[in-house]
């Protein structure tokens, strides 16, 4: 079973358990294990940033893209940590941060926002909370696509983002302002659309196609929670 077939709550539980264990278990061994697991998860067949649930072809190539995204996102944090701390502290904190980043990138690539909304509504969550979670998952791909369109449009007008520091700063200003204004405009449009569709606090919705939540997955989520609690109790006792 690939990760995309799991219930959205199971995916979120896995993505939350790994960072929790990374901070609970002793460093650096605990962080190394959770980082390895998180990076392996990014290779889940069928995962691709911004393409979750869009019918992207299965295979390992999209998983490599997710792995690359996680590694490139974590790399600057390692550099900053190395400038601020010694090598052992850098390794301990860096592994924990890498686990968090890889888990978030993995679940964001694998979990379609619409599927999460269906699962939350079926579980009795308010439609406002479901929409906020879905919007958070879909924000990065949407902003990335919009930024690329703005870059292409500015290049057609003769703007070159390459060159010296001064030219790059001028290009950044020319790219950032349209992006911010377009986001603010979309916020207003979405608020009006949600109000028109009855997305108001306290509104109840009936899910059209709620994801199947198998008993084994529900048990697995409870086991993850119990495992985190047991690890925390063991760590506190070990320290004492």
C-alpha positions in Angstrom: 0.0 0.0 0.0 1.4 3.4 -1.0 1.1 6.4 1.3 -1.5 8.0 -0.9 -4.0 5.2 -0.1 -3.7 5.8 3.7 -6.3 7.8 5.5 -5.4 11.5 5.7 -5.4 11.3 9.5 -2.9 8.4 9.3 -0.6 10.5 7.1 -0.8 13.4 9.5 -0.2 11.1 12.5 3.0 9.7 10.9 4.2 13.1 9.9 3.7 14.3 13.5 5.1 11.2 15.2 8.5 11.3 13.5 9.4 14.9 14.6 8.1 14.2 18.1 10.3 11.1 18.4 13.2 13.1 17.0 13.0 15.5 19.9 12.2 12.9 22.5 14.8 10.3 21.8 18.4 10.8 22.7 20.6 12.6 20.2 22.1 12.0 17.8 21.0 8.3 17.5 17.3 9.1 17.8 17.5 12.0 15.3 19.4 9.8 12.9 16.8 7.1 12.9 13.8 9.4 12.5 15.6 11.3 9.7 16.3 8.1 7.9 12.7 7.0 8.2 11.4 10.4 7.1 13.8 10.6 4.0 12.7 7.0 3.0 9.1 8.1 3.2 9.7 10.9 0.8 10.5 8.2 -1.8 6.9 6.9 -1.5 5.8 6.0 -5.1 3.5 8.5 -6.6 4.4 11.5 -4.4 5.2 14.7 -6.1 5.2 18.3 -4.8 2.1 20.1 -5.8 0.7 17.1 -7.7 -0.8 15.0 -4.9 -4.2 13.8 -6.0 -3.9 15.1 -9.6 -3.3 11.8 -11.2 0.5 12.0 -11.6 2.0 8.8 -12.9 3.3 6.3 -10.3 7.0 5.5 -10.0 10.1 6.4 -8.1 11.0 9.5 -10.1 8.4 11.8 -8.3 9.6 10.4 -5.0 13.2 11.5 -5.9 11.8 15.0 -6.5 10.3 15.0 -3.0 13.5 13.8 -1.5 15.5 16.5 -3.3 13.0 19.1 -2.1 13.4 18.0 1.5 17.2 17.9 1.4 17.5 21.3 -0.3 15.1 22.8 2.2 17.0 21.4 5.2 20.5 22.3 3.9 20.5 26.0 4.8 19.5 25.2 8.3 22.5 23.0 8.7 24.7 25.9 7.5 23.2 28.3 10.0 23.5 25.8 12.9 27.1 25.2 12.0 27.8 29.0 12.3 26.1 29.2 15.7 27.0 25.9 17.4 29.7 23.3 17.6 29.6 20.2 15.5 27.9 17.8 18.0 25.1 20.4 18.6 24.8 21.0 14.9 24.3 17.3 14.2 21.8 16.8 17.0 19.6 19.8 16.1 20.1 19.4 12.4 18.9 15.8 12.4 15.8 16.9 14.3 15.1 19.8 12.0 15.6 17.6 8.9 13.1 15.1 10.3 10.5 17.9 10.7 11.2 19.3 7.2 11.1 15.9 5.5 7.9 14.9 7.2 6.2 18.1 6.3 7.4 17.9 2.7 6.3 14.3 2.4 2.8 14.8 3.8 2.3 18.0 1.7 3.3 16.2 -1.5 1.2 13.1 -0.8 -2.0 14.4 0.8 -4.5 16.2 -1.5 -6.2 19.1 0.3 -9.6 18.1 -0.9 -9.2 14.6 0.5 -8.2 16.1 3.9 -11.3 18.3 3.9 -13.5 15.3 3.2 -11.9 13.3 6.0 -12.2 16.2 8.5 -15.8 16.9 7.6 -16.7 13.2 7.9 -15.1 13.2 11.4 -17.3 16.1 12.5 -14.8 18.9 12.2 -16.1 22.4 11.4 -15.9 23.3 7.8 -13.9 26.4 8.7 -11.2 24.4 10.3 -11.1 21.9 7.4 -10.7 24.7 4.9 -7.8 26.3 6.9 -5.9 23.0 7.0 -6.5 22.5 3.3 -5.5 26.0 2.5 -2.2 25.6 4.4 -1.4 22.4 2.5 -2.1 24.0 -0.9 -0.5 27.4 -0.2 3.1 26.6 -1.2 2.3 25.0 -4.6 0.0 27.8 -5.5 2.4 30.5 -4.5 5.2 28.7 -6.4 3.2 28.5 -9.6 2.1 32.2 -9.3 5.6 33.3 -8.6 6.8 31.5 -11.8 4.1 33.2 -13.8 5.2 36.6 -12.5 8.8 35.8 -13.3 7.9 34.9 -16.9 5.8 38.0 -17.3 8.6 40.2 -16.0 11.1 38.6 -18.2 8.9 39.4 -21.2 9.1 43.0 -20.1 12.9 42.9 -20.1 13.6 42.2 -16.5 16.6 40.0 -15.8 16.9 38.4 -12.4 20.6 37.6 -13.0 23.7 39.7 -12.5 25.1 41.6 -9.6 23.6 42.1 -6.1 22.0 45.4 -7.1 20.3 44.0 -10.1 19.1 41.0 -8.1 17.6 43.3 -5.4 15.8 45.4 -8.1 14.5 42.2 -9.7 13.3 40.9 -6.3 11.3 44.1 -5.6 9.7 43.8 -9.1 8.8 40.2 -8.4 7.7 40.5 -4.7 5.3 43.4 -5.0 3.1 41.8 -7.7 3.1 38.5 -5.8 2.0 40.1 -2.5 -0.7 42.2 -4.2 -2.0 39.2 -6.1 -2.2 37.1 -2.8 -4.1 39.9 -1.0 -6.5 40.2 -3.9 -7.1 36.4 -3.9 -7.7 36.5 -0.1 -10.6 38.9 -0.7 -11.9 36.8 -3.6 -11.8 33.6 -1.6 -13.5 35.2 1.4 -16.4 36.4 -0.8 -16.6 32.9 -2.5 -16.6 31.1 0.9 -19.3 33.4 2.2 -21.4 32.9 -0.9 -21.1 29.1 -0.5 -22.2 29.3 3.2 -18.8 28.7 4.7 -19.7 30.4 8.0 -18.7 29.4 11.6 -20.9 26.6 12.8 -22.0 25.4 9.4 -22.2 21.6 9.0 -21.5 19.8 5.7 -22.1 16.3 4.5 -19.0 14.8 2.8 -19.5 13.5 -0.7 -16.7 10.9 -0.8 -15.2 10.5 2.7 -12.0 8.5 2.7 -12.3 5.0 4.1 -10.9 4.8 7.6 -10.0 1.2 8.3 -9.9 -0.2 11.8 -6.3 -1.2 11.4 -5.4 2.5 10.6 -7.3 3.7 13.6 -5.5 1.2 15.8 -2.2 2.3 14.2 -2.8 5.9 15.0 -3.4 5.1 18.7 -0.3 3.0 18.7 1.7 5.9 17.4 0.3 8.1 20.2 1.0 5.5 22.8 4.5 5.0 21.4 5.3 8.7 21.7 3.9 8.8 25.3 6.0 5.8 26.2 9.1 7.2 24.7 8.6 10.5 26.6 8.0 8.6 29.9 11.1 6.5 29.3 13.2 9.6 28.5 12.0 11.4 31.6 12.7 8.4 33.8 16.1 7.9 32.2 17.0 11.5 32.9 15.8 11.2 36.5 
